[in-house]
Amino acid sequence: MTSDAESANEIAARGETIYREQIKDLVEDTHHGKFVIIDVETGDYEIDKRDALASKRLLERRPEGVLYGIRIGFRAAYRMGWKYRLPDND
């Protein structure tokens, strides 16, 4: 039996591969900054500026889908924190 972490890593790896090999070239120029949600079992996907809406539409078509999401043109879908920087006094 695999752990949840192993399953999550496998889903992420499959999602990244599908995105890179099948979807990226089709969407990167026209949908920069939007979310793409991918069913890693089928390769089906939905795009929206809100990840929840793309997920909802995909799950309506594929209720048993195993979903993975990324933000088009970004290394990560979300920011985990921030750092305030004072302006330079030049």
Number of C-alpha atoms within 10 A of each C-alpha: 5 7 8 9 9 11 12 13 12 13 18 17 14 18 22 19 14 20 24 11 9 12 17 16 11 10 16 15 11 10 16 13 16 21 24 25 29 27 23 23 15 12 16 16 21 18 22 17 15 12 18 13 15 21 24 14 16 21 18 11 10 16 10 11 18 15 21 20 24 22 22 22 16 13 8 11 16 9 6 6 5 6 5 5 6 6 6 5 4 3
